[in-house]
Every structure is written in C-alpha cells, then in structure tokens.
Amino acid sequence: MKKFSIFMAALFGFSAMVMADNLVQNGEFEKLDKKGRPVGWTASVSKGGTIKAAATGAPDGGSITFTLPENGKFDLRQLMTNVLKPNTRYEVSFKVRGKDFKAANLAMIFINEGWTKSSGIRKIAVTDQWKEYKSVVKTPDFKKLVSLIFYSTKATGTIEICDVEVELPDND
C-alpha cells in the first residue's frame, strides 16, 4: 500500500508539472463564463463585428472567433504580469484559421504599460485550414504590466484562434 501511495503521489506531481507548463490561462478557450466569454481573456471588435467563443470544435479544445466588417479590427488580450518576467525568452505557440480573412496587419505581441515597447509575431498569414505558429519571443521591458495581445487592423472576414501557449523554452 505504501509503494502504491508513493507511486500515485509521484504520478500526481508529474501531471501537475505537465499541466503547469502553459503560462496562459485558458489558452484552449474551454472555460467560458455565464455570458459565453472565455475566462481570463478580454476581447473587443469594431462596430458591426461579432465575437463568439466555443468550448469545443478546435484541434485541442475550444476557440474564439471574430467576424469583422470591412476595415474592421479586433483585439484579444490577457494580462500576464504575474507569470512573465521582463526581457525573458518564452516559447509562444497558437493556431489560426479564417474564412475570407484579409488584414493590413495581424499580429500576436507582448506589450508593456502604455504600449511603449512590444515584441512578438507581427506577420500572421491566415488560411482556411488551421495553421500553427511557434516562435521564441523575448518579452519587452516592463515595470507595471505585460499583456499578450492578438490584434488586427483594416481587416475583413472571419478569423479563429485556438491553442494559445506561452512556456519557458526547452534548454535541451
């Protein structure tokens, strides 16, 4: 019985470590509040656009979908001050797909207070199939806050985002 308890404790500890790797809260959009918004995220869309979150239907869970009018824009953000350090490298990954989506700019970046400094993936191309983006990104210098943001400008069509992860890079 003692060996079984030790085995279960070790297994439980290993599972907790694996689950704790992603520093993004609700990166698979599986937790929605009573109004159907993804927990841990704030989202906005220009007038005439829509936002819809689904807890299932994406490759590894749920997704968030933005439908934009012509010359529209969206913003999806998560405050990450309590989990990220300034000037530190993190591995970022996420998946996107769209339908008739075009934008002057589509990016995933980290920003500091006042958006005086930023870093991230600034050129995201959207196709009608899920496409994974993965890159090591150094957070900007920040004193008060850092946020992870997806945004577009002068956009039209539909875009979906899922499987958002921010982890410390492997040092293999």
N, C-alpha and C positions, 0 to 999 in steps of 0.2 A: 504494500500500500504506500509506503514511504517513497519508493522509487517512482511509482505512478504519479504521486503528488509533485515530485521534483520534475519529472518529465512534463507534466501539464503546466507547471509554473514556467519552465523554460520555453515551452511552445507558446504560451500566452505572451511572454516577454518578447519573443521573436516576432509574433504577429503584431504587437503594439509598435515595434520598431519599424516594420514594413509599412504599416498604416500611417505612421508619423512622418514619413519621408516628404510627402507633399505639404508644402507650407501654405498653399492656397486653401482657404475654407470653401468647401462645397464646389470644388473645381469640376465635378461631374454633373452639377446642377440637379442633383437628385432630391435635395431638400428644398421644398417650396413653402412659403408662408401661406396664411389663410387667403390671401389675395392672389396667390399663384405666382408670386415673385420669388426669385432664387435667394435663399438665405445667405447673408454675407456679402451680397453684391448690390450696387445701385446702378440703375440703367435709365437712360433718357434717349428720346428720339425726337427729331424735329416734327413740327406740326404736320399732320396728315399721315404720319408713320405709325407703326404698331410694334409692340414688344410682346413676345409670347415665350414663356418658359415651359418646358416639358420635362418631367422627371424620368422619362424613358424615351427610347427611339434613336438614341445616338450610339456610336460604337461601344462605349463603356458606361453608359448611363443616360443622363438627360442632356439637354442643350438649351440654349437661348437663341431665339430667332428675332431678327429685326427686319421689318419690311419698310422700305424708305420711298418717299415720293421723289420726284425729280429734284436734284440739288438738295437732297436731304442729308442728314448727318445723324450719327448715333454715338453713344458713349456708354461704356460698360466699365465699372471700376470697383476695386476692392482696396480698402485701406490695409496696408501691410506693415505699419510701423513697428508693431510688437514682435514681428517674426523675422524681419530682414535687417541687415546691418548696412551702413553706408559703405560705398566703394568696395563692395564684395561681389565676387562672381557667383552666379547661380545658373543652373540649367533650367531653361524655360521650354515648355512644350505645350501645344494645343492643336486642335483640329478645326478647320473651317470648310464650309461648302456654301454654295449660293445658287441662286436662280436669277438669271438676267441681272446679275450684280455688276455694277461699274462704279468706280470711285476715283476721284482725283488723288485721294490719299486714304490708305487703310493701314493701320499700324497697331502694334502692341508695345507699349512702353512703360517704364517705371518713371514716375515724376516725383520731384520733391515739393516742399511747401512753396507756393507761389509759382510753380511750374518754371522755375528759373534754370533747372537742369533736368535732363531726361536721357534715357538710354533704352534701347530695345530693338525690335524688329520693325523697320519702317516701311518695308515694301512687301506687302502680303498680296499674293495673287489668289483669286477665288475661282474655282471651277465648280461644276455641278456634282463632283464626287468629293468625298471627304479627303482633305489633304492635310497631312501633319507637318507642322513647323516645329523645329527643335534647334535651339541655339544657346550658347553660353553668353550671358549678358551680365555686365558689371553694373550694379546699382549706382545711381548718382549720389553725390554727397548730399546728405540731408541732416538737419538738426531737429526738426519737429515732426515731420511725417514723410512717408513714402507710400505711393499708391501704384497699383498695377492697373493700367488702363488699355482698353481696346477702343479705338475710335475711327471714324471715317469722316471725310468732308466731301462735299459735292458728289453725293452718292445717290444711286437709284437701284431698286431691285430688292432682293431678299438675301440675307446672309445669316448663317447659323454658326455658332461657336460651341465647342464642347471640349471635354478632357483637358482642362487647364491645369498645368502643374508647374510649380517652382520648387526646385530642390537644390541642395548643395551638390556640386558636380562630383562625380566619382574621381577619386585620386588613384586610380589603378596604374 
